[in-house]
């Protein structure tokens, strides 16, 4: 059923995604500003083709969204009339993405396209509520985001916004790992939490194999890099399957496992114990100086007398499955004109 409300979509671009130290110490390349601008422009053309009424862009410190809009070719000048930057202050921090997601939700967008990695989608999930996210890959850890052409991503997001009644067929509810301290929920991760020994957070990324103490996963796919690849290569778990996985590192009582912890960077890990997790299961970590890395980035420091509880939940954000959404576009013949032919 076609919604009677104006059809709107939001776009959040993380200007810092794809530039962390793992790109330098491994064999990755920096995801540059110009490529992000080009992707946004291609997304805009897809949204225009889906006849989206209003598009909202998050402003950013590098002016990526503003440049994407100002540099549109003359043939797409009409897009500027339906596209606007959110009126919000810029802190040049993850808080920008949270505020943008909250604002877009309040404006009634039907979908939020996110350009970033796992960490970007983690923070967007804090503000988007039940607005579905379509995550596009432009980060270092890209387990949640899709590596898909921006034009067809615009098709998919525009379709979801135009036909919200199809969400049950083209989106799924993400699992997440809720972190509680002193009885209060303090943060979450969508893919993985790596418990690493030490307190250094100067570099937020994690890659040193000998510092890993425990790993908790919502998913593990063998075709990814990063922390979750350990689960993918040992005991694969898809994002739509129930349950999670706990890995204890230390002595190689289960196995020694080689995994790509970053692009072109393979390390060996000693797996001491594995345990399946069901919805609601809780893992308590602590007892020494530890840092919790959420979706690849060090975020929470625990002192030797502190602990945290990590619980597997199934109430994460709605994530659009691009392939399923595009299959619906084709099934409904959205771009097909049969007036001069015969419907096969």
C-alpha positions as CSV (number, residue, x, y, z in Angstrom):
1,X,0.0,0.0,0.0
2,X,1.3,3.4,-0.9
3,X,1.8,5.7,2.1
4,X,-0.2,8.9,2.1
5,X,2.5,10.8,3.9
6,X,5.4,12.6,2.0
7,X,8.0,10.0,1.1
8,X,11.3,10.9,2.8
9,X,14.7,9.4,3.3
10,X,17.6,10.4,5.4
11,X,21.4,10.0,4.6
12,X,24.1,10.0,7.3
13,X,27.7,10.1,6.1
14,X,30.5,9.5,8.6
15,X,33.4,11.7,7.4
16,X,35.9,9.7,9.5
17,X,34.9,6.2,8.5
18,X,37.5,4.1,6.7
19,X,40.5,6.2,7.9
20,X,41.6,4.4,11.2
21,X,45.0,3.0,11.9
22,X,44.1,-0.5,10.7
23,X,44.2,0.9,7.2
24,X,47.8,1.9,7.7
25,X,49.2,-1.1,9.6
26,X,47.4,-3.6,7.3
27,X,47.0,-3.5,3.5
28,X,43.8,-1.5,3.4
29,X,43.3,1.8,1.6
30,X,41.8,4.9,3.0
31,X,38.2,5.5,1.9
32,X,38.5,9.0,0.6
33,X,36.2,12.0,0.9
34,X,35.7,12.3,-2.9
35,X,34.5,8.7,-3.1
36,X,31.9,9.3,-0.3
37,X,30.7,12.4,-2.1
38,X,30.3,10.4,-5.3
39,X,28.4,7.7,-3.5
40,X,26.0,10.2,-2.0
41,X,25.3,11.6,-5.4
42,X,24.6,8.2,-6.9
43,X,22.3,7.5,-3.9
44,X,20.5,10.7,-4.7
45,X,19.9,9.7,-8.3
46,X,18.4,6.4,-7.1
47,X,16.1,8.1,-4.7
48,X,15.0,10.5,-7.4
49,X,14.2,7.6,-9.7
50,X,12.0,6.2,-6.9
51,X,10.2,9.5,-6.7
52,X,11.1,10.3,-3.1
53,X,9.6,13.6,-2.0
54,X,12.1,14.8,0.6
55,X,15.7,13.9,1.3
56,X,17.6,14.9,4.5
57,X,21.4,15.0,4.8
58,X,23.4,15.1,8.0
59,X,25.9,18.0,7.9
60,X,29.5,17.1,8.7
61,X,32.8,18.8,9.5
62,X,34.3,18.1,6.1
63,X,31.2,19.3,4.2
64,X,30.8,16.0,2.3
65,X,27.0,16.2,2.2
66,X,27.0,19.9,1.2
67,X,29.5,19.2,-1.6
68,X,27.5,16.2,-2.9
69,X,24.5,18.5,-3.2
70,X,26.3,21.5,-4.7
71,X,28.2,19.5,-7.2
72,X,25.2,17.7,-8.8
73,X,25.1,18.1,-12.6
74,X,22.6,20.5,-14.1
75,X,20.5,17.6,-15.2
76,X,19.8,16.8,-11.6
77,X,19.4,20.4,-10.3
78,X,15.8,19.5,-9.3
79,X,17.1,17.3,-6.6
80,X,18.4,20.3,-4.7
81,X,14.8,21.5,-4.3
82,X,13.9,18.3,-2.4
83,X,17.1,17.8,-0.5
84,X,18.2,19.7,2.6
85,X,20.8,19.6,5.3
86,X,19.5,19.1,8.8
87,X,19.6,22.2,11.0
88,X,21.9,20.9,13.8
89,X,25.2,21.8,15.4
90,X,28.3,19.7,14.4
91,X,30.4,18.2,17.2
92,X,32.6,16.2,14.8
93,X,32.0,13.2,17.0
94,X,29.8,10.1,17.0
95,X,27.2,12.2,18.7
96,X,26.5,13.9,15.3
97,X,25.2,10.6,13.9
98,X,23.0,9.9,17.0
99,X,21.4,13.4,16.8
100,X,21.0,13.1,13.0
101,X,19.2,9.8,13.4
102,X,17.0,11.1,16.1
103,X,16.1,14.2,14.0
104,X,15.4,12.1,10.9
105,X,13.1,9.8,13.0
106,X,11.2,12.8,14.3
107,X,10.9,14.1,10.7
108,X,9.2,10.8,9.7
109,X,11.7,9.4,7.2
110,X,10.9,6.0,5.9
111,X,14.6,4.8,5.8
112,X,18.0,6.1,6.8
113,X,21.0,5.3,4.5
114,X,24.2,5.2,6.5
115,X,27.7,5.5,4.9
116,X,30.2,4.1,7.4
117,X,31.4,0.9,9.0
118,X,30.1,-1.2,11.8
119,X,30.9,1.5,14.4
120,X,28.9,4.1,12.5
121,X,25.8,1.9,12.3
122,X,26.2,1.1,16.0
123,X,25.8,4.7,17.0
124,X,23.0,5.4,14.4
125,X,21.1,2.6,16.0
126,X,21.0,4.5,19.2
127,X,18.9,7.3,17.6
128,X,16.9,5.8,14.8
129,X,14.3,3.9,16.8
130,X,12.3,1.7,14.4
131,X,13.3,3.5,11.3
132,X,15.0,1.0,9.1
133,X,18.7,1.4,8.3
134,X,20.3,0.7,4.9
135,X,24.0,0.5,5.7
136,X,26.5,1.2,2.9
137,X,30.1,0.2,3.3
138,X,32.7,3.0,3.7
139,X,34.4,1.8,6.9
140,X,37.2,-0.5,8.0
141,X,35.0,-3.1,9.7
142,X,32.2,-3.7,7.2
143,X,30.2,-6.7,8.6
144,X,26.8,-4.9,8.9
145,X,27.2,-2.6,5.8
146,X,26.7,-3.8,2.2
147,X,29.2,-3.3,-0.6
148,X,26.6,-2.3,-3.1
149,X,26.4,0.4,-5.8
150,X,24.9,3.7,-4.5
151,X,22.4,4.0,-7.3
152,X,20.6,0.7,-6.5
153,X,21.0,1.4,-2.7
154,X,18.9,4.5,-3.5
155,X,16.4,2.3,-5.3
156,X,16.1,0.0,-2.3
157,X,15.8,2.8,0.3
158,X,13.3,4.7,-1.7
159,X,11.2,1.5,-2.2
160,X,11.2,0.8,1.6
161,X,10.1,4.4,2.3
162,X,7.4,4.3,-0.4
163,X,6.1,0.9,0.5
164,X,6.6,0.5,4.3
165,X,4.2,-2.4,4.3
166,X,6.9,-4.5,2.6
167,X,9.3,-4.2,5.6
168,X,8.4,-7.6,6.9
169,X,9.7,-9.1,3.6
170,X,12.7,-6.9,2.9
171,X,14.2,-6.1,6.4
172,X,15.2,-8.0,9.5
173,X,15.7,-7.1,13.2
174,X,19.3,-7.1,14.1
175,X,20.7,-8.8,17.2
176,X,22.8,-6.7,19.5
177,X,24.9,-7.0,22.6
178,X,23.7,-4.8,25.5
179,X,26.4,-3.7,28.0
180,X,25.3,-3.0,31.6
181,X,27.4,-1.6,34.4
182,X,26.1,-1.2,38.0
183,X,22.7,-2.4,36.9
184,X,22.3,0.2,34.1
185,X,22.5,-0.3,30.3
186,X,25.4,1.8,29.2
187,X,26.1,0.9,25.5
188,X,25.7,-1.8,22.9
189,X,27.3,-3.4,19.9
190,X,25.7,-4.8,16.8
191,X,28.3,-7.4,15.8
192,X,31.0,-8.1,18.3
193,X,32.6,-7.1,21.6
194,X,36.3,-7.9,22.0
195,X,37.5,-7.9,25.6
196,X,41.2,-6.9,25.4
197,X,43.8,-6.7,28.2
198,X,45.1,-3.2,29.0
199,X,43.9,0.3,29.1
200,X,45.4,2.1,26.1
201,X,42.7,3.8,24.0
202,X,44.9,6.2,22.1
203,X,44.2,4.1,19.1
204,X,40.5,3.0,19.3
205,X,41.0,0.1,16.8
206,X,42.0,-3.4,17.9
207,X,44.3,-5.7,16.0
208,X,46.9,-7.1,18.4
209,X,46.1,-10.8,18.8
210,X,48.0,-11.3,22.0
211,X,45.8,-8.7,23.8
212,X,42.5,-10.5,23.1
213,X,40.9,-12.1,26.2
214,X,37.3,-12.8,25.3
215,X,35.1,-12.3,22.2
216,X,31.3,-12.1,22.2
217,X,29.5,-12.3,18.8
218,X,26.0,-11.8,17.4
219,X,27.2,-13.1,14.0
220,X,30.2,-14.7,12.4
221,X,30.6,-15.0,8.7
222,X,33.6,-16.6,6.9
223,X,33.6,-13.9,4.2
224,X,34.4,-11.0,6.5
225,X,37.4,-9.4,8.2
226,X,37.6,-8.2,11.7
227,X,36.9,-9.7,15.1
228,X,33.7,-11.5,13.9
229,X,35.8,-13.4,11.3
230,X,37.0,-15.7,14.2
231,X,33.5,-16.9,14.7
232,X,32.9,-17.1,10.9
233,X,35.9,-19.4,10.4
234,X,35.3,-21.5,13.5
235,X,31.5,-21.7,13.9
236,X,29.6,-19.7,11.3
237,X,26.5,-17.8,12.5
238,X,24.4,-15.7,10.2
239,X,22.8,-12.4,11.2
240,X,19.3,-13.9,10.8
241,X,20.0,-17.0,12.8
242,X,19.0,-16.9,16.5
243,X,21.8,-17.0,19.1
244,X,25.3,-15.8,19.5
245,X,28.8,-17.1,20.3
246,X,31.3,-16.7,23.1
247,X,35.0,-17.3,22.7
248,X,37.5,-17.5,25.5
249,X,41.1,-17.0,24.3
250,X,44.2,-18.2,26.1
251,X,45.4,-21.7,25.9
252,X,44.8,-23.5,22.6
253,X,42.5,-26.2,24.3
254,X,40.0,-26.0,21.4
255,X,42.3,-25.0,18.5
256,X,44.6,-22.5,17.0
257,X,42.8,-20.3,14.5
258,X,44.2,-18.0,11.9
259,X,41.8,-15.1,11.0
260,X,41.9,-11.8,9.0
261,X,41.7,-9.2,11.8
262,X,42.0,-6.4,9.2
263,X,42.3,-6.2,5.4
264,X,45.5,-8.1,4.5
265,X,46.4,-8.7,8.2
266,X,46.1,-12.3,9.3
267,X,46.8,-13.3,12.9
268,X,46.8,-16.5,14.9
269,X,44.5,-16.8,18.0
270,X,44.5,-19.5,20.7
271,X,40.9,-20.6,21.4
272,X,40.5,-22.0,24.9
273,X,36.7,-22.3,25.0
274,X,33.6,-21.8,22.9
275,X,30.0,-21.4,24.1
276,X,26.8,-20.9,22.3
277,X,24.6,-18.0,23.5
278,X,20.8,-17.8,23.5
279,X,18.7,-14.7,23.6
280,X,18.9,-13.3,27.1
281,X,22.2,-15.0,28.0
282,X,24.6,-12.8,29.9
283,X,28.4,-12.9,30.0
284,X,30.1,-11.1,32.9
285,X,33.6,-9.7,32.2
286,X,36.1,-8.1,34.6
287,X,38.5,-8.9,37.3
288,X,41.5,-7.2,35.7
289,X,42.3,-4.1,33.7
290,X,40.3,-4.5,30.5
291,X,39.0,-2.5,27.6
292,X,35.8,-3.4,25.7
293,X,36.1,-2.8,22.0
294,X,32.6,-2.5,20.5
295,X,32.3,-3.4,16.8
296,X,36.0,-2.9,16.4
297,X,36.6,0.2,18.4
298,X,37.8,0.5,22.0
299,X,35.1,2.3,24.0
300,X,34.8,1.2,27.6
301,X,37.7,0.9,30.2
302,X,37.2,-1.4,33.1
303,X,39.4,-1.1,36.2
304,X,40.7,-4.2,38.1
305,X,37.7,-4.0,40.5
306,X,35.1,-3.3,37.9
307,X,32.9,-5.6,35.8
308,X,30.3,-5.4,33.0
309,X,27.5,-7.6,32.0
310,X,27.0,-8.3,28.3
311,X,23.6,-9.7,27.2
312,X,22.5,-11.0,23.9
313,X,19.3,-9.2,22.7
314,X,17.2,-9.5,19.6
315,X,15.8,-6.0,19.7
316,X,18.4,-4.2,17.6
317,X,17.7,-1.9,14.6
318,X,15.8,-2.9,11.5
319,X,18.3,-3.5,8.7
320,X,17.2,-3.4,5.1
321,X,18.3,-6.5,3.0
322,X,19.2,-4.7,-0.2
323,X,18.9,-7.9,-2.4
324,X,15.4,-8.6,-1.0
325,X,14.3,-5.0,-1.5
326,X,15.5,-4.9,-5.1
327,X,13.8,-8.3,-5.8
328,X,10.5,-6.6,-4.6
329,X,11.2,-3.6,-6.9
330,X,11.5,-6.1,-9.8
331,X,8.5,-8.1,-8.7
332,X,6.3,-5.1,-8.6
333,X,7.6,-3.9,-12.0
334,X,8.3,-0.4,-10.6
335,X,10.5,0.6,-13.5
336,X,8.7,-1.3,-16.2
337,X,6.3,0.3,-18.7
338,X,4.3,-2.4,-20.5
339,X,2.2,0.1,-22.6
340,X,4.1,-0.8,-25.9
341,X,4.7,-4.5,-25.2
342,X,3.1,-7.7,-23.8
343,X,3.4,-8.6,-20.2
344,X,5.2,-11.9,-20.1
